[in-house]
Amino acid sequence: MKSIKRCQLVMTLFLLGFLVGLGVLTARIYKDAPFYITHSDNYRLGRVYDRYDDVLFDGTNKIDKPANYLIDVGNLIGDDKGQMENTLVAQNIDKLSNYSFNSGINSKDGKAAIYTTLDHTANRAAYNAFQGADGCIAAYNYKTGELLVCTSLPNIDIRNGYAGIENMKSGTLMPKAMYGTVPGSTQKVSTVITAMEILGQEGLFAKSYSCGGYFMNGTGGKIDCHNSWGHGTQNIQQAVENSCNPFFAQLIEDGDMPLESITEVYTRLGYDVSNSKDEEDEETEQEYIDIDGIQCFKASTTLTDTSDFSTQWGCIGQGETLASPIQLMMWQSAIANGTGKMTMPHLIEKVTDVEGNVTETAHTEYSEQLFSSETAASVKQILLTNGANHYQYSIPGYKVAIKSGTAQVKNGAEENALLVGFVDDKDFPIAFCVVLENKYSTPAVAENIVTTMLNSLSR
């Protein structure tokens, strides 16, 4: 009798285990089937739309539009061919699966889609404003985080495939705004923030330094000014407007600006300072800024001695300092919003499944506190004054807070023009960054590119 009961118990447990395993297997198949179908040869992906429902990708590369219709967004949207990994489609391909476990493949009527925040018309207007020159521009709503414009040159219309890929110019298959570039004097915004955090508004504005065309620092390094005649004695407002290198070199060397304090603020802003991350940091901190799966480069610089040329040069935006246009734009949001917190950008507004049901929706997120609201207000006024005094005619119709930069690249053989800033308008809260590469080789002008983009966004 006992043996029979023991057998019954064993059989019961066996059946329960079998049923539980079957349930787990069924759930796993239900959950993972779209992934395996998407990565098989028997699938059709859903569509990607801009904010006005313009189709940017349809899974077939056969969108019935004029030639090069997608050339402004090709290396940001990407495709499923494996040539461009750091793109929207490649990083979110499972969201585009037109497969349902219940009804099977629904390649004809499937409604899987990604609805982006992009304004395709404004992207194309900005792309055209480069007049064929290389570079990039990014812009977003600094209140909501919606990424509106992110285009770069050279670029690719994904419908044309990859014929002649070996002859494509460097950068064609990557969204340049996501990658590090020499920031030039746009870096001085970070240095102003740093000095304001250390000295306070009153303390910083009490500082004045003289520029005679160059500055010999404490270790014998020479920091040249772009104005060989110099700017004379200046305060911080004048130095920002004149983009005076000797002023900023002297500010960094000032005894009231200790290296450890500069490093602390730069680190808080998000810079990897002097390759300071150890293995423990790397486990807890992302190496990149994540924008809906797309990896965006995080800024880096080297700070070793406030009297050293490389440290001063780095705080001016040359040397070993690198930052992505996206991150330069994001810092502007922390100033524009007056909070000292960045609005985190997003590219996906919502996602629908094969049945057309909304499965994901975006929401606005912010960074941790980077600097005080008092610093944000003071830096905002400095940049607004610069905009009013120098850009009201070149960027007409907009109240802009702005900083320009010239970045020496390729060992000084070329210079890139940069503009970073925001529109101070609660009804049109746009922050932006533009990089115009090799500025002397093109009739395009950074201010015109920004104006064209803003005009298109405000249409």
C-alpha positions, 0 to 999 in steps of 0.5 A: 500500500505504501509503495502504491502511494509512493508511486502516486506521489512520484507520478504527481510530482512528475506531472506537476513538473512537466506541466510547469516546464511546459508552461515555462516553455510556452511562455518563453516561446510566446515571448521570444518568438518575435525575436527569432522571427525577426532574425530569420529570413522569413519576416517583414519589419514594421515602419519608422515614422517622423513626428508628422507620420512621414515614413522614414523606414518601411522594412523594404527600402522601397519607399515611393519618394524622390531620389535621396529623399532619406539622405538626411536621416539615413545614418540615424535611422539605419536599416536591418542590413548590419552595416550600421549598428549604432542606429535606431532600427538596428538597436530597436529591431525587435520593436518592429517585428510584424509577428504575433504568436497568436496569428503568425506572421502578418507581413501585409497588414501588420502595424508594428511601428516606431513613431519618432520625435524627428521632424523630417522636413526640418532635418532636410532643411538643415541638411541642405543648408550645409551646401554639401559641406561635411558636419552635423547638427542636432536640436531638441526641445529642452523642456520635453527632451524630444530630439527634433533634428539630428543630421550629418554629412556625408550621409546615405539614402538607405534605399540605395543600399551599400554599393561602393561602400569601400569608396564612401567618405569617412563618417557616412555610416554614422550619426556624427552628432553622437560621436566625440569631436573637438569642441573648440571654444564651445568648451568655454561654457563648461569652464564658465560653469565650473568657475561659477560653481567654485567662485560664485557669481560675485567672485567670478565677475570680480576677476579680470585679466589682461590679454595682450595677444598671448599668455605665458603660463606658469610652466612656460607654455604660450596660450595664443589669442585669435586676436594678435593685438589682444583684448586688453583687460576684461571681465568674464562677460567680455571674455566670453564675447571675445572668446579670449583664450588668454583670459581663460588660461589665466582663470584656470591658473588662478589660485582661487581655482584649485585643480581638485575643484575644477576636476570635481565640477567637470566630473559632475558635468559628465566628463571622464577626466584624465581616464579616471574611471576604475573598474568599479566605476565602469560597473556602475556608470554607463560609458555612453549616453543611451538614446533609445539604444543608440550610444552617444559618446560621453565627454572626456578631457585631461586635467593634470596641473592648472599651470600646465599648457595641456590643462589650460588648452583642454579647458579652452576646448582643444588638446585632448578634450572631446565632446559630442554635439549631442552632449554639448546641446544637453548642457544647454538645457540645464542652463536654459531650464534654469535648474542645473539638470539636463533634459535627457533626449529621446528619439522614440515617442511611441511604439505600436505592435503588430495589432496596432496597440501602443506598447511604449510611450516616451516620458521626459527624464532629467539628469542628476544635479550638475550645477546649481540653479544660481549658476544656471541663471548667471551663465544663461545671462552671459550667453543671452548677452552674447547672443543679443550683442553678436547674433541678432542679425545673423540669427534674426527673429530669435532670442538666442543664448549662444557660444561659438567655437573654432576647433583646430583639427587634423594637427591644425590643418583644418578648422571646424566652426561650432555653435551651441546655444538655445532659443529663450522662448517658452513657446519655442524651447529649442537647444542646438549644436552645429559643427561645420567641418573645414569651414574655410572650404565651403560657402556654408555658414554655421549661423545660416544653418541654425537659422534655416533649421529654426525657421523650418522647426517654427513653420 
